[in-house]
Structures are given as structure tokens and as C-alpha cells.
Amino acid sequence: MHAKGVAFEERKLDLFSGDQLTPEYLAINPNGVVPALVHGGVPIIDSAVILEYLEDILPDATPFRPKDPVEVAGLRAKMRFIDEVPTPAIRVPSYNLAFLPHFQAMSEAEFRELCESKPLRREFLMKMGRTGFSEAEMNGAMSRLSRGIDRMASWLEESGGPWIAGEAMSLADLAIMPVIVRMDDINLNGLWESHPRIGEWLRRIRATRHFGTTYYPGSLLTEKYPHLESLRKARKQSEA
């Protein structure tokens, strides 16, 4: 929405305070997750759905979707892969590395109450528990992230870049952006050391004038959790 130049009111929720589980928010998004878009009094939920909806209602304001049906089908196939493979995979290391200490500070009863309150993440949180995901589950998630990186690198190679679909930024770039930014933030950027195009892609998207507005100060995990920033600095020192 920043990139399209559309004026909107942004309401930030404190997820650890349970803002996304209040009756008011659940009336907008019964899944109890963010983001949600309310347009004309009607809730539109799910990131990928919101991206497509904005293209439907604002097709000429910095378009991120081609007009050719075949190209649109290819774009949607990429978005489906992003939603199915790297997007759920990044949650496992994110929770283990960043959020786990918060859950460990809870009693077992408090943790179970939290799990029961999350319609879309209940089973995910129950599997993690208060001890974290197992090594096997972490390895599986890292394998899926590697597959996501390999696929993204192949898209950039096939299109010639600098964006996934070629010269123009598309919905596929917007869909995978949170995954790549999160991976970089929690020190998983080594997964694309052999794919320099992805590092170039990340530098390019960060240089856009809307990136800083979207990733406002305090939105990265390393800005919220000091132990992650310490791990980041330790890794840089070891590499040096």
C-alpha cells in the first residue's frame, strides 16, 4: 500500500499482549493473526489475498501484476509455492530463536491457555511446546527454506532479474520479502551464499523508498530481542 501511494490508517497490534485475540479484532479476522485490511467496512484477510485484492481495486496505481493471463498464472503459481514452502518454514526457527524464551517464562497452564486462544496456530504452538521444536523439526524447516531459496534463485535466473518476474517488481517479490528479511534478521542469510542474486535482490528492495516506511523502527526481531542481536554480532565477528 505504501508502494501504491494509497493513503490508509495503520493500526499496529501488540501480539504478545493479545491485541489480535480481542473480540474486536476477531470480528475482523477470526483466525486471530495479522495482517487484516478493512476496506469500505469489509474485512479482507490473509496476506496473499490482500495483495491480490489491492491489484483488483487499484490496478493502475503502481501495478504489481501483469495483464497477460498466462503471466498472471505463472505469478500465482510462484505465490502459491511461497505460501506453501518457505513461509510456514520460517516460523519454526523464528519461534525457536526469538519467541521461545517468552513461552518458557509461562506456566504450563498459561501456555496451554495461549495455545487454545489461537485458532490458526494452536497445533503449531502445541507441537513446539515450552521446550522448543526438536532438532528434526528444525532440520526439516531449514531444508524447506533451502528449497525456497533455490527456487527463488532459479526464478531470478530465468527472468534475468533484477526482480523475480524480470524488470518490474511483482506480487511474488512482495510475497517472499517477509521471508527473506526475516531470514536475514535471524542470521539465516548463509543459506543464499551460493546464490548472489538473492543478496542483490535484498539490497535492491531495501533501497526502495517504501521499504523503510514498511519496516519501521522496531519491526525487526533483532530490535525486539537483544539476544538475537548478540548472536548476529557474534556471527559477524566469527566470519571476520
C-alpha positions in Angstrom: 0.0 0.0 0.0 2.9 2.3 0.6 4.3 1.4 -2.8 1.0 2.1 -4.4 0.8 5.5 -2.8 -2.5 4.9 -1.2 -3.5 6.8 2.0 -4.5 4.4 4.8 -4.8 4.2 8.5 -2.4 1.8 10.0 -3.2 0.2 13.4 -0.3 -1.7 15.0 -1.1 -4.6 17.3 0.9 -5.8 20.2 0.8 -9.6 19.6 2.3 -10.6 22.9 -0.3 -8.5 24.7 -3.0 -10.4 22.8 -4.3 -7.5 20.7 -5.0 -9.9 17.9 -7.3 -12.0 20.1 -9.6 -9.3 21.3 -13.3 -9.7 20.4 -12.9 -6.5 18.3 -10.1 -7.9 16.2 -11.5 -11.4 15.9 -14.6 -9.8 14.5 -12.4 -8.6 11.7 -10.1 -11.7 11.4 -11.5 -14.8 13.1 -8.1 -16.5 12.6 -6.5 -14.2 15.1 -3.5 -13.3 13.0 -2.2 -10.3 11.2 -2.5 -8.6 8.8 -6.1 -7.6 8.0 -7.4 -5.0 5.7 -10.7 -3.2 6.3 -12.0 -1.5 3.1 -15.4 0.0 2.9 -16.3 -1.7 6.2 -15.5 -5.1 4.7 -12.6 -7.2 6.2 -10.1 -8.7 3.7 -7.8 -11.2 5.4 -4.6 -13.2 4.5 -1.5 -11.6 3.1 -1.7 -13.1 -0.4 -5.4 -12.4 -0.6 -4.8 -8.8 0.4 -2.1 -8.4 -2.3 -4.4 -9.7 -5.0 -7.3 -7.6 -3.7 -5.3 -4.4 -3.9 -4.4 -5.2 -7.5 -8.1 -5.8 -8.3 -9.2 -2.4 -6.9 -6.1 -0.4 -7.7 -4.8 -1.9 -11.0 -3.2 1.3 -12.3 -1.5 2.5 -9.1 2.0 1.0 -9.4 0.8 -2.3 -10.8 2.5 -5.4 -9.4 0.6 -7.9 -11.5 0.9 -8.4 -15.3 -2.1 -8.2 -17.6 -1.4 -11.3 -19.7 -3.4 -14.2 -18.2 -0.5 -16.7 -18.8 1.9 -14.4 -16.9 -0.6 -14.0 -14.2 -1.0 -17.8 -13.8 2.8 -18.1 -13.6 2.9 -15.4 -10.9 0.2 -17.0 -8.9 2.0 -20.4 -9.1 5.0 -18.7 -7.6 2.9 -17.1 -4.8 1.4 -20.5 -4.0 4.8 -22.0 -3.7 5.9 -19.2 -1.4 2.8 -19.7 0.8 3.3 -23.5 0.9 7.0 -23.9 1.4 9.2 -21.0 2.7 6.5 -19.0 4.5 5.4 -21.7 7.0 9.0 -23.0 7.3 10.4 -19.6 8.6 8.0 -19.8 11.6 9.9 -22.7 13.1 13.4 -21.0 13.5 11.6 -17.7 14.3 9.8 -19.3 17.2 12.8 -21.3 18.4 15.3 -18.5 18.2 13.2 -15.5 19.2 9.9 -16.3 20.8 10.7 -19.4 22.9 12.1 -17.5 26.0 8.7 -15.7 26.2 6.9 -19.0 26.3 9.3 -20.6 28.7 8.6 -17.9 31.2 4.9 -19.0 31.3 3.5 -21.7 33.4 2.2 -24.8 31.6 -1.4 -23.7 32.3 -0.7 -20.3 30.9 0.9 -21.7 27.8 -2.0 -24.1 27.1 -4.4 -21.3 27.5 -2.4 -19.3 25.0 -2.5 -22.2 22.5 -6.2 -22.6 22.9 -6.7 -18.9 22.2 -5.0 -19.0 18.8 -7.4 -20.5 16.2 -4.8 -20.7 13.4 -1.6 -21.5 15.4 -2.9 -23.9 18.1 -1.4 -27.1 16.7 1.8 -25.3 15.7 2.3 -24.0 19.3 1.4 -27.3 20.9 4.0 -29.1 18.8 6.6 -26.5 19.8 5.7 -26.7 23.5 7.7 -24.8 26.1 10.9 -26.6 25.2 11.0 -25.6 21.5 10.9 -27.5 18.3 13.0 -30.6 18.0 16.2 -30.9 16.1 14.4 -33.0 13.4 11.7 -30.3 13.0 14.3 -27.5 12.8 16.2 -29.5 10.2 13.0 -30.1 8.2 12.3 -26.3 8.3 15.8 -25.5 7.2 15.5 -27.9 4.3 12.3 -26.3 3.2 13.9 -22.8 3.5 16.8 -24.0 1.4 14.3 -25.3 -1.3 12.6 -21.9 -1.2 16.0 -20.1 -1.7 16.9 -22.5 -4.6 13.5 -21.9 -6.3 13.8 -18.1 -5.8 17.3 -18.1 -7.3 16.0 -20.1 -10.3 13.2 -17.5 -10.8 15.8 -14.7 -10.8 18.0 -16.6 -13.2 15.2 -17.4 -15.6 13.7 -13.9 -15.6 17.1 -12.2 -15.8 16.3 -10.1 -12.8 16.6 -7.8 -11.0 13.1 -8.9 -9.8 11.5 -12.3 -9.7 9.4 -11.6 -12.8 12.1 -9.6 -14.6 12.4 -5.8 -14.8 9.4 -4.9 -12.8 8.7 -5.7 -9.2 5.7 -8.1 -8.8 3.5 -9.6 -6.2 5.9 -12.5 -6.0 8.6 -10.2 -4.7 6.2 -8.7 -2.1 5.1 -12.2 -1.0 8.6 -13.5 -0.4 10.0 -10.3 1.0 9.0 -11.0 4.7 10.6 -14.4 4.5 13.9 -13.2 3.1 14.0 -10.2 5.5 13.3 -12.5 8.5 15.9 -15.0 7.4 18.5 -12.2 7.2 17.4 -10.8 10.6 17.8 -14.1 12.4 21.1 -14.9 10.9 20.0 -17.4 8.2 21.4 -15.5 5.3 24.1 -18.0 4.9 21.6 -20.1 3.0 22.0 -17.9 0.0 25.8 -17.6 0.0 25.9 -19.6 -3.2 23.1 -17.5 -4.8 24.5 -13.9 -5.0 21.4 -12.8 -7.0 19.3 -13.1 -3.8 21.7 -10.9 -1.9 21.5 -8.4 -4.7 17.7 -8.7 -4.7 17.6 -8.0 -0.9 19.9 -4.9 -1.2 17.7 -3.6 -4.1 14.4 -4.0 -2.3 15.9 -2.4 0.9 16.9 0.6 -1.3 13.3 1.3 -2.4 11.8 4.4 -0.8 8.9 2.4 0.6 11.0 -0.3 2.5 11.9 1.9 5.4 8.3 3.0 5.8 7.1 -0.6 5.8 9.8 -1.9 8.1 9.5 1.0 10.5 11.9 1.1 13.5 11.2 -1.7 16.0 9.7 -4.1 13.5 12.6 -6.4 13.2 13.1 -9.2 15.7 16.7 -8.2 16.4 15.3 -4.8 17.5 12.9 -6.5 20.0 15.1 -9.3 21.3 18.6 -8.4 22.4 19.8 -12.0 22.4 19.3 -12.2 18.7 21.4 -9.1 18.1 24.1 -10.6 20.2 24.0 -13.8 18.1 24.2 -11.6 15.0 27.2 -9.7 16.2 28.9 -13.0 17.3 28.4 -14.5 13.8 29.9 -11.4 12.1 32.9 -11.5 14.4 33.5 -15.2 13.6 33.2 -14.5 9.9 35.7 -11.7 10.2 
